Amino acid sequence: MKNLSSPVTIQASSTRKTELPFSLQDLKAAIPGRCFKPSTGRSLAYLCLDISMIAGLYAIAYLLDSWLFFPIFWLVQGTMFWALFVVGHDCGHGSFSPLKWLNTLVGHLCHIPILVPYHGWRISHRTHHANTGNLETDESWYPVTQSKYEQMPWYEKLFRFYFPLLAYPIYLFKRSPDRQGSHFLPNSPLFRPSEKWDVLTSSTLWIAMVVWLGWLAYQFSWLFLLKYYLGPYVVFVIWLDLVTFLHHTEPDIPWYQGDDWYFLKGALSTIDRDYGFVNFIHHDIGTHVAHHLFLNMPHYHLQTATEAIKPILGSYYRQSKEPIWQSFVRAYRTCHFVPDQESGVYYQSSRQQGSP
C-alpha cells in the first residue's frame, strides 16, 4: 500500500506562487549535520565492493562458459553495472568525496565502461535537478502536454511510451521531446562554453570505449561480446530507465510551470520507492525525495535524512511500498500527458481521453 494520506493538490494560476508551509532551511535544520559530509573512505569501500562483485561474476561466467548460466549472469551483472552507475552518479553530484579531482576520476571509471559520457550526463543531470517538476525546463521523464502528445510522430511515441525501458541510449544522442542537443557535442544547448573541454574529454573516452568493444568483437567474435558485455549492458539500460522513470512518473505527482514553480515545490515532485533487497545493491537510489532536496548528500545518509524530514513534510512526502512491477505497469498505462496551459497538473491517460 502507498504511504499517502491523499494526493497533494496544489492549484494556482501560472502567475502566482503557492507557498509551502515549510522552507528548505527548515528541512535542513532537522537533519543531523553529519549527513551532509561525504566520507571518501566509505565511498571508496562501496566502489571496491561493486568492482569486486563485477570481477567475481566475470570470473564465474568465464569458468562456466555455459548458456544455462549466461541469462543469470546478464541479470546479475547488469544489476551490478547499474550499481556502478549510481556510484558515478554520486561523483557527478560531488557527494562521493570532497575532492573534486577524485569525483571526476571515479566518475569516469564508473561511467565510461558502461557507455555513459560522464561530464555530458553529469551536466544534463544537473539541469534536471535544478528544474525538477517544471513542465517547461525539466530535463528527464517530464510529461508532454496533451496537444504535444497528439502531434508526436509515431517514432517519438515508440520509445517514450511503448518501449520506455530501452530509451536511454537514444536520449544520449537526442534529448527528450522539445529539447535540442546531444550529450556528446560541446555546442549542445545543454552546456556552457566553459564546459567544452569537460564534454570533449568524456566524449573522447566514450568513443575509445566503443572502439575497444569493437576490437573485442573483432578479436573474439560478436558472440563473445554478447555473452560478456551486451547482455549485461541491456539489463543495465533497463534498470536505468525503470528507476529514473519511476522517480518522477506517478499519477498523483504534480507538475508546474511559470511563476507557480520554484525549487522546493518542484523537488517534492518525486517519490520514494522500495526495491527490496536491491535497495542495498543500488545504493538506496530509490530514496529519492531527500536526494532531490539535498543533491550533494551521500547515498549512505539518505535514509537517516528521510526519517528526519518526514514529520515536517507530512502529506507532502510521497512513498510507495507496492511491488515495483505494479508501480511500473500503472504508470505505463496511465501517465501519458498533462493538460495544456495549466499548472499544478497531473498525468492523464490517452485511454481516458481517447487520444491516439
Helices and strands as residue ranges (DSSP letters): H 24-30, G 33-36, H 40-64, H 70-93, H 100-111, G 112-114, H 118-130, E 144-145, H 146-151, H 154-157, I 158-162, G 164-166, H 168-173, G 193-195, H 196-220, H 222-225, I 226-230, H 231-248, G 258-260, H 263-267, E 272-273, H 278-281, H 288-293, G 299-301, H 302-313, G 314-316, E 319-320, H 324-334, E 337-338, H 350-353
